[in-house]
Amino acid sequence: MLKNGMASDLLNEAKVMIDLRHPHLVALLGVVLDDSREVYMFTEYMANGNLVDYLRSRGRHQVEKTQLIRFSLDVAEGMAYMERQHVVHRDLAARNILLDENFVAKISDFGLAQLIAQPVNESVRGKFPIKWTAPEALRQSVSLNFKGRGQFDAFFSLTLFAK
């Protein structure tokens, strides 16, 4: 049995993912709630794991610049789509970018995501990546001030230009 509202958190994540369909977002294939009330989410298989492990295993300077740019474009296209859908991810980071068998980058982990105009979801209230959050977002209500463009700018800077 999942503890401390984890089943509820997974169901909330699935609610966000169910309406999102884009080549640069990990696809939700299904959700199962079994007799013991455990929740299972099924997503597309991402053969090459997450971006942070990929970069660390090869050394940042061993990865071609064209491939880094391709990853960035993939993420930018996914984030632009999410912004058009009025969804804010709130945890965009290299650990949440997965690579498929063709090294196409796809955004994953929608556990903190929600609609931009939606009131703060109780399950994510107070949960956000402090290490990556802008100071102005910390001073005010975090959910109300997140914008898609700022998320991508932070991701791009941290992933591609960090040494």
MDAnalysis code that builds the backbone (N, CA, C; Angstrom):
import MDAnalysis as mda
import numpy as np

u = mda.Universe.empty(489, n_residues=163, atom_resindex=np.repeat(np.arange(163), 3), trajectory=True)
u.add_TopologyAttr("name", ["N", "CA", "C"] * 163)
u.add_TopologyAttr("resid", np.arange(1, 164))
u.add_TopologyAttr("resname", ["MET", "LEU", "LYS", "ASN", "GLY", "MET", "ALA", "SER", "ASP", "LEU", "LEU", "ASN", "GLU", "ALA", "LYS", "VAL", "MET", "ILE", "ASP", "LEU", "ARG", "HIS", "PRO", "HIS", "LEU", "VAL", "ALA", "LEU", "LEU", "GLY", "VAL", "VAL", "LEU", "ASP", "ASP", "SER", "ARG", "GLU", "VAL", "TYR", "MET", "PHE", "THR", "GLU", "TYR", "MET", "ALA", "ASN", "GLY", "ASN", "LEU", "VAL", "ASP", "TYR", "LEU", "ARG", "SER", "ARG", "GLY", "ARG", "HIS", "GLN", "VAL", "GLU", "LYS", "THR", "GLN", "LEU", "ILE", "ARG", "PHE", "SER", "LEU", "ASP", "VAL", "ALA", "GLU", "GLY", "MET", "ALA", "TYR", "MET", "GLU", "ARG", "GLN", "HIS", "VAL", "VAL", "HIS", "ARG", "ASP", "LEU", "ALA", "ALA", "ARG", "ASN", "ILE", "LEU", "LEU", "ASP", "GLU", "ASN", "PHE", "VAL", "ALA", "LYS", "ILE", "SER", "ASP", "PHE", "GLY", "LEU", "ALA", "GLN", "LEU", "ILE", "ALA", "GLN", "PRO", "VAL", "ASN", "GLU", "SER", "VAL", "ARG", "GLY", "LYS", "PHE", "PRO", "ILE", "LYS", "TRP", "THR", "ALA", "PRO", "GLU", "ALA", "LEU", "ARG", "GLN", "SER", "VAL", "SER", "LEU", "ASN", "PHE", "LYS", "GLY", "ARG", "GLY", "GLN", "PHE", "ASP", "ALA", "PHE", "PHE", "SER", "LEU", "THR", "LEU", "PHE", "ALA", "LYS"])
u.atoms.positions = np.array([
    [0.850, -1.187, 0.000],
    [0.000, 0.000, 0.000],
    [0.891, 1.244, 0.000],
    [0.553, 2.212, -0.817],
    [1.311, 3.452, -0.868],
    [1.018, 4.296, 0.359],
    [2.057, 4.936, 0.885],
    [1.929, 5.684, 2.131],
    [1.809, 7.187, 1.893],
    [1.286, 7.865, 2.904],
    [1.270, 9.327, 2.971],
    [0.741, 10.008, 1.714],
    [-0.337, 9.518, 1.177],
    [-0.959, 10.173, 0.036],
    [-0.261, 9.950, -1.286],
    [0.667, 8.994, -1.354],
    [1.370, 8.765, -2.612],
    [0.421, 8.349, -3.726],
    [-0.590, 7.563, -3.412],
    [-1.566, 7.163, -4.430],
    [-2.279, 8.397, -4.956],
    [-2.661, 9.279, -4.058],
    [-3.323, 10.518, -4.450],
    [-2.396, 11.372, -5.316],
    [-1.117, 11.453, -4.943],
    [-0.143, 12.220, -5.728],
    [0.000, 11.652, -7.131],
    [0.067, 10.319, -7.245],
    [0.183, 9.691, -8.563],
    [-1.070, 9.937, -9.405],
    [-2.223, 9.880, -8.772],
    [-3.461, 10.151, -9.501],
    [-3.524, 11.606, -9.964],
    [-3.058, 12.533, -9.130],
    [-3.013, 13.943, -9.532],
    [-2.056, 14.140, -10.708],
    [-0.915, 13.442, -10.662],
    [0.043, 13.519, -11.765],
    [-0.589, 12.979, -13.052],
    [-1.300, 11.875, -12.936],
    [-1.965, 11.279, -14.103],
    [-3.024, 12.229, -14.671],
    [-3.727, 12.955, -13.798],
    [-4.744, 13.907, -14.269],
    [-4.125, 14.995, -15.147],
    [-2.920, 15.429, -14.776],
    [-2.235, 16.436, -15.583],
    [-1.784, 15.811, -16.905],
    [-1.207, 14.625, -16.834],
    [-0.621, 13.986, -18.020],
    [-1.656, 13.527, -19.039],
    [-2.844, 13.199, -18.597],
    [-3.826, 12.564, -19.483],
    [-4.186, 13.418, -20.695],
    [-4.184, 14.729, -20.542],
    [-4.551, 15.608, -21.645],
    [-3.348, 16.140, -22.421],
    [-2.146, 15.783, -21.985],
    [-0.941, 16.280, -22.648],
    [-0.417, 15.232, -23.629],
    [-0.379, 15.598, -24.899],
    [0.153, 14.694, -25.926],
    [1.056, 15.496, -26.848],
    [2.335, 15.180, -26.789],
    [3.309, 15.895, -27.603],
    [4.530, 15.004, -27.781],
    [5.221, 15.101, -28.917],
    [6.399, 14.254, -29.150],
    [7.541, 14.465, -28.154],
    [7.523, 15.577, -27.412],
    [8.607, 15.839, -26.467],
    [8.145, 15.805, -25.009],
    [7.028, 15.121, -24.775],
    [6.558, 14.819, -23.422],
    [6.429, 13.306, -23.323],
    [6.880, 12.727, -22.217],
    [6.715, 11.286, -22.016],
    [5.217, 10.986, -21.981],
    [4.808, 10.023, -22.783],
    [3.384, 9.702, -22.920],
    [2.899, 8.803, -21.791],
    [1.767, 9.165, -21.230],
    [1.075, 8.313, -20.263],
    [0.256, 7.305, -21.052],
    [0.536, 6.019, -20.836],
    [-0.174, 4.967, -21.557],
    [-1.363, 4.441, -20.770],
    [-1.271, 4.492, -19.447],
    [-2.387, 4.013, -18.645],
    [-2.119, 4.122, -17.165],
    [-3.183, 4.007, -16.387],
    [-3.122, 4.027, -14.929],
    [-3.970, 2.872, -14.428],
    [-3.438, 2.128, -13.467],
    [-4.169, 0.998, -12.892],
    [-4.244, 1.186, -11.386],
    [-5.426, 1.029, -10.841],
    [-5.643, 1.030, -9.399],
    [-6.091, -0.385, -9.065],
    [-5.219, -1.151, -8.384],
    [-5.562, -2.553, -8.130],
    [-6.423, -2.710, -6.880],
    [-6.780, -3.953, -6.554],
    [-7.668, -4.234, -5.423],
    [-7.109, -3.762, -4.086],
    [-5.784, -3.714, -3.970],
    [-5.177, -3.266, -2.712],
    [-4.990, -1.746, -2.675],
    [-5.560, -1.040, -3.666],
    [-5.525, 0.427, -3.764],
    [-4.139, 0.957, -4.129],
    [-3.269, 0.099, -4.686],
    [-1.983, 0.587, -5.183],
    [-2.195, 1.145, -6.585],
    [-1.456, 2.194, -6.899],
    [-1.572, 2.860, -8.196],
    [-0.322, 2.554, -9.017],
    [-0.552, 2.196, -10.266],
    [0.536, 1.951, -11.203],
    [0.335, 2.852, -12.411],
    [1.385, 3.582, -12.763],
    [1.342, 4.417, -13.959],
    [2.205, 3.754, -15.018],
    [1.687, 3.689, -16.239],
    [2.432, 3.109, -17.347],
    [2.723, 4.209, -18.360],
    [4.010, 4.392, -18.631],
    [4.430, 5.403, -19.595],
    [5.236, 4.728, -20.694],
    [5.497, 5.477, -21.747],
    [6.315, 4.923, -22.817],
    [7.714, 4.610, -22.281],
    [8.346, 3.612, -22.883],
    [9.685, 3.187, -22.470],
    [10.722, 4.171, -22.999],
    [11.608, 4.621, -22.131],
    [12.654, 5.566, -22.506],
    [14.002, 4.869, -22.354],
    [14.490, 4.299, -23.431],
    [15.626, 3.378, -23.446],
    [16.942, 3.964, -22.947],
    [17.150, 5.264, -23.063],
    [18.449, 5.836, -22.714],
    [18.454, 6.614, -21.404],
    [17.443, 6.427, -20.580],
    [17.439, 7.005, -19.237],
    [17.312, 8.513, -19.208],
    [17.757, 9.083, -18.077],
    [17.585, 10.533, -17.927],
    [18.812, 11.302, -18.415],
    [18.597, 12.562, -18.716],
    [19.631, 13.404, -19.311],
    [20.813, 13.621, -18.383],
    [20.577, 13.792, -17.107],
    [21.691, 14.051, -16.192],
    [22.635, 12.848, -16.142],
    [22.114, 11.632, -16.093],
    [22.971, 10.442, -16.080],
    [23.694, 10.272, -17.416],
    [23.006, 10.586, -18.500],
    [23.624, 10.501, -19.824],
    [24.817, 11.446, -19.910],
    [24.636, 12.692, -19.474],
    [25.724, 13.665, -19.532],
    [26.870, 13.291, -18.595],
    [26.549, 12.831, -17.394],
    [27.589, 12.448, -16.434],
    [28.386, 11.232, -16.901],
    [27.721, 10.274, -17.526],
    [28.407, 9.042, -17.939],
    [29.377, 9.281, -19.092],
    [29.167, 10.332, -19.861],
    [30.024, 10.605, -21.009],
    [30.958, 11.784, -20.773],
    [30.674, 12.549, -19.772],
    [31.422, 13.781, -19.562],
    [30.824, 14.859, -20.441],
    [30.467, 15.961, -19.848],
    [29.755, 17.035, -20.544],
    [30.492, 17.476, -21.814],
    [31.822, 17.453, -21.790],
    [32.577, 17.939, -22.942],
    [32.740, 16.883, -24.029],
    [32.322, 15.656, -23.766],
    [32.378, 14.590, -24.768],
    [31.105, 14.521, -25.600],
    [30.065, 15.201, -25.162],
    [28.802, 15.204, -25.905],
    [28.869, 16.325, -26.940],
    [28.530, 15.985, -28.173],
    [28.573, 16.964, -29.269],
    [27.667, 18.160, -28.973],
    [28.122, 19.338, -29.351],
    [27.312, 20.539, -29.152],
    [25.994, 20.452, -29.920],
    [26.025, 19.836, -31.082],
    [24.794, 19.705, -31.854],
    [23.771, 18.836, -31.117],
    [24.267, 17.829, -30.391],
    [23.341, 16.978, -29.632],
    [22.776, 17.751, -28.444],
    [23.603, 18.557, -27.768],
    [23.108, 19.389, -26.665],
    [22.054, 20.373, -27.165],
    [22.308, 20.937, -28.327],
    [21.332, 21.871, -28.894],
    [20.042, 21.134, -29.237],
    [20.159, 19.922, -29.768],
    [18.961, 19.127, -30.097],
    [18.155, 18.839, -28.827],
    [18.846, 18.453, -27.730],
    [18.146, 18.215, -26.460],
    [17.404, 19.483, -26.041],
    [18.082, 20.632, -26.153],
    [17.467, 21.905, -25.753],
    [16.250, 22.236, -26.601],
    [16.357, 22.013, -27.895],
    [15.215, 22.269, -28.779],
    [14.046, 21.342, -28.457],
    [14.355, 20.072, -28.187],
    [13.303, 19.123, -27.815],
    [12.559, 19.609, -26.569],
    [13.329, 20.011, -25.558],
    [12.722, 20.476, -24.304],
    [11.952, 21.775, -24.537],
    [12.521, 22.678, -25.337],
    [11.841, 23.951, -25.620],
    [10.499, 23.707, -26.319],
    [10.476, 22.772, -27.266],
    [9.218, 22.462, -27.956],
    [8.192, 21.873, -26.985],
    [8.643, 20.988, -26.094],
    [7.742, 20.413, -25.094],
    [7.216, 21.465, -24.135],
    [8.087, 22.370, -23.697],
    [7.662, 23.424, -22.772],
    [6.739, 24.430, -23.455],
    [7.015, 24.738, -24.712],
    [6.128, 25.656, -25.447],
    [4.728, 25.048, -25.559],
    [4.667, 23.756, -25.832],
    [3.374, 23.072, -25.886],
    [2.667, 23.143, -24.533],
    [3.410, 22.880, -23.450],
    [2.802, 22.924, -22.109],
    [2.288, 24.329, -21.801],
    [3.041, 25.342, -22.200],
    [2.591, 26.710, -21.947],
    [1.311, 27.007, -22.730],
    [1.235, 26.522, -23.962],
    [0.000, 26.709, -24.744],
    [-1.182, 25.999, -24.097],
    [-0.915, 24.928, -23.378],
    [-1.961, 24.180, -22.671],
    [-2.224, 24.765, -21.276],
    [-1.502, 25.839, -20.922],
    [-1.629, 26.527, -19.630],
    [-1.237, 25.615, -18.464],
    [-0.208, 24.804, -18.696],
    [0.309, 23.910, -17.654],
    [1.719, 24.355, -17.316],
    [2.001, 24.438, -16.036],
    [3.342, 24.762, -15.561],
    [3.927, 23.502, -14.918],
    [5.163, 23.169, -15.275],
    [5.796, 21.923, -14.826],
    [6.278, 22.019, -13.380],
    [6.930, 23.082, -13.013],
    [7.441, 23.404, -11.672],
    [8.632, 22.567, -11.215],
    [9.123, 21.651, -12.034],
    [10.300, 20.868, -11.631],
    [11.115, 20.467, -12.856],
    [11.292, 21.396, -13.771],
    [12.051, 21.103, -14.977],
    [13.537, 21.045, -14.623],
    [14.126, 19.895, -14.827],
    [15.542, 19.678, -14.527],
    [16.029, 18.519, -15.385],
    [17.336, 18.423, -15.571],
    [17.897, 17.363, -16.413],
    [17.501, 15.974, -15.916],
    [17.304, 15.812, -14.623],
    [16.901, 14.503, -14.085],
    [15.493, 14.110, -14.544],
    [14.693, 15.106, -14.953],
    [13.321, 14.867, -15.401],
    [13.173, 14.928, -16.924],
    [14.298, 14.896, -17.618],
    [14.297, 14.801, -19.075],
    [14.783, 13.397, -19.411],
    [13.948, 12.643, -20.112],
    [14.304, 11.270, -20.475],
    [14.606, 11.193, -21.963],
    [15.471, 10.228, -22.323],
    [15.903, 10.056, -23.704],
    [15.402, 8.727, -24.242],
    [14.743, 8.776, -25.393],
    [14.243, 7.526, -25.976],
    [15.353, 6.818, -26.756],
    [14.999, 5.761, -27.477],
    [16.003, 4.959, -28.190],
    [16.699, 5.751, -29.294],
    [16.100, 6.828, -29.770],
    [16.710, 7.673, -30.803],
    [17.309, 8.954, -30.221],
    [17.447, 8.998, -28.894],
    [17.984, 10.149, -28.173],
    [17.133, 11.403, -28.352],
    [15.830, 11.202, -28.493],
    [14.885, 12.325, -28.464],
    [14.608, 12.621, -27.003],
    [14.773, 13.879, -26.601],
    [14.549, 14.292, -25.218],
    [13.073, 14.552, -24.981],
    [12.573, 14.006, -23.865],
    [11.164, 14.171, -23.519],
    [11.035, 14.542, -22.045],
    [10.154, 15.477, -21.769],
    [9.905, 15.938, -20.399],
    [9.095, 14.886, -19.667],
    [9.488, 14.618, -18.411],
    [8.773, 13.647, -17.587],
    [8.563, 14.221, -16.188],
    [8.008, 13.417, -15.309],
    [7.771, 13.742, -13.904],
    [6.892, 14.985, -13.754],
    [5.605, 14.760, -13.848],
    [4.626, 15.841, -13.759],
    [3.997, 15.927, -12.368],
    [4.703, 15.422, -11.361],
    [4.181, 15.391, -10.004],
    [3.907, 16.754, -9.399],
    [4.625, 17.777, -9.817],
    [4.403, 19.130, -9.297],
    [3.666, 20.022, -10.290],
    [3.352, 19.480, -11.455],
    [2.706, 20.272, -12.509],
    [1.254, 20.574, -12.176],
    [0.788, 21.701, -12.693],
    [-0.622, 22.049, -12.574],
    [-0.959, 23.172, -13.541],
    [-2.248, 23.413, -13.697],
    [-2.687, 24.494, -14.563],
    [-2.244, 25.830, -13.992],
    [-1.844, 26.744, -14.865],
    [-1.342, 28.046, -14.422],
    [-2.391, 28.806, -13.628],
    [-3.634, 28.811, -14.089],
    [-4.698, 29.584, -13.433],
    [-5.330, 28.862, -12.251],
    [-4.970, 27.608, -12.051],
    [-5.568, 26.798, -10.983],
    [-5.033, 27.220, -9.620],
    [-5.886, 27.224, -8.592],
    [-5.384, 27.487, -7.244],
    [-4.369, 26.412, -6.869],
    [-3.505, 26.742, -5.933],
    [-2.464, 25.806, -5.532],
    [-3.082, 24.492, -5.076],
    [-2.641, 23.398, -5.674],
    [-3.107, 22.058, -5.342],
    [-2.548, 21.675, -3.970],
    [-3.397, 21.227, -3.068],
    [-2.953, 20.876, -1.710],
    [-1.828, 19.858, -1.707],
    [-1.840, 18.917, -2.656],
    [-0.811, 17.876, -2.647],
    [0.556, 18.420, -3.029],
    [0.608, 19.589, -3.684],
    [1.905, 20.152, -4.051],
    [2.223, 21.432, -3.288],
    [1.306, 21.873, -2.409],
    [1.559, 23.078, -1.625],
    [2.826, 22.872, -0.788],
    [3.756, 23.788, -0.928],
    [4.991, 23.708, -0.175],
    [6.016, 22.764, -0.778],
    [5.658, 22.051, -1.843],
    [6.606, 21.162, -2.508],
    [7.076, 21.835, -3.786],
    [8.310, 22.235, -3.814],
    [8.892, 22.766, -5.029],
    [10.397, 22.727, -4.858],
    [11.137, 22.732, -5.964],
    [12.591, 22.614, -5.891],
    [13.248, 23.925, -5.452],
    [13.453, 24.095, -4.166],
    [14.000, 25.343, -3.627],
    [15.334, 25.688, -4.274],
    [16.162, 24.695, -4.485],
    [17.499, 24.922, -5.040],
    [17.437, 25.636, -6.386],
    [16.379, 25.391, -7.167],
    [16.285, 25.953, -8.516],
    [15.264, 27.079, -8.622],
    [14.639, 27.460, -7.524],
    [13.558, 28.434, -7.582],
    [14.095, 29.861, -7.494],
    [13.548, 30.737, -8.314],
    [13.955, 32.144, -8.322],
    [13.580, 32.796, -6.991],
    [14.416, 33.721, -6.507],
    [14.143, 34.392, -5.228],
    [12.775, 35.067, -5.182],
    [12.353, 35.691, -6.310],
    [11.054, 36.371, -6.305],
    [9.905, 35.382, -6.147],
    [10.088, 34.153, -6.622],
    [9.054, 33.134, -6.448],
    [9.002, 32.670, -4.996],
    [10.138, 32.679, -4.313],
    [10.162, 32.304, -2.897],
    [9.490, 33.366, -2.029],
    [9.658, 34.642, -2.405],
    [9.071, 35.727, -1.617],
    [7.557, 35.764, -1.727],
    [7.032, 35.329, -2.859],
    [5.591, 35.369, -3.084],
    [5.073, 33.948, -3.205],
    [3.824, 33.813, -3.545],
    [3.238, 32.492, -3.728],
    [3.878, 31.807, -4.917],
    [4.531, 30.700, -4.688],
    [5.311, 30.022, -5.716],
    [4.468, 29.652, -6.922],
    [3.336, 29.033, -6.737],
    [2.545, 28.536, -7.865],
    [2.013, 29.655, -8.737],
    [1.659, 30.766, -8.148],
    [1.041, 31.822, -8.915],
    [2.040, 32.567, -9.782],
    [3.334, 32.456, -9.504],
    [4.321, 33.224, -10.227],
    [5.167, 32.398, -11.195],
    [4.957, 31.101, -11.268],
    [5.706, 30.290, -12.213],
    [5.208, 30.574, -13.611],
    [6.111, 30.725, -14.537],
    [5.773, 30.884, -15.952],
    [6.645, 29.916, -16.735],
    [6.118, 29.403, -17.824],
    [6.824, 28.415, -18.629],
    [8.160, 28.896, -19.139],
    [8.253, 30.139, -19.600],
    [9.499, 30.659, -20.162],
    [10.615, 30.640, -19.133],
    [10.326, 31.066, -17.915],
    [11.344, 31.074, -16.869],
    [11.831, 29.681, -16.537],
    [10.942, 28.703, -16.602],
    [11.345, 27.325, -16.336],
    [12.359, 26.861, -17.369],
    [12.087, 27.166, -18.645],
    [13.006, 26.726, -19.679],
    [14.333, 27.454, -19.568],
    [14.310, 28.773, -19.292],
    [15.552, 29.523, -19.148],
    [16.430, 28.912, -18.067],
    [15.838, 28.555, -16.936],
    [16.600, 27.950, -15.842],
    [17.147, 26.592, -16.253],
    [16.328, 25.771, -16.900],
    [16.776, 24.456, -17.358],
    [17.935, 24.598, -18.335],
    [17.770, 25.474, -19.313],
    [18.770, 25.653, -20.348],
    [20.097, 26.080, -19.738],
    [20.068, 27.061, -18.840],
    [21.275, 27.548, -18.206],
    [21.969, 26.481, -17.383],
    [21.204, 25.778, -16.563],
    [21.800, 24.766, -15.683],
    [22.314, 23.562, -16.433],
    [21.616, 23.132, -17.443],
    [21.979, 21.915, -18.149],
    [23.117, 22.125, -19.124],
    [23.059, 23.193, -19.881],
    [24.021, 23.354, -20.963],
    [25.255, 24.177, -20.612],
    [25.121, 25.073, -19.647],
    [26.245, 25.949, -19.373],
    [26.884, 25.717, -18.015],
    [26.351, 24.810, -17.212],
    [26.967, 24.509, -15.920],
    [28.279, 23.767, -16.174],
    [29.255, 24.026, -15.368],
    [30.551, 23.357, -15.551],
    [30.808, 22.367, -14.456],
])
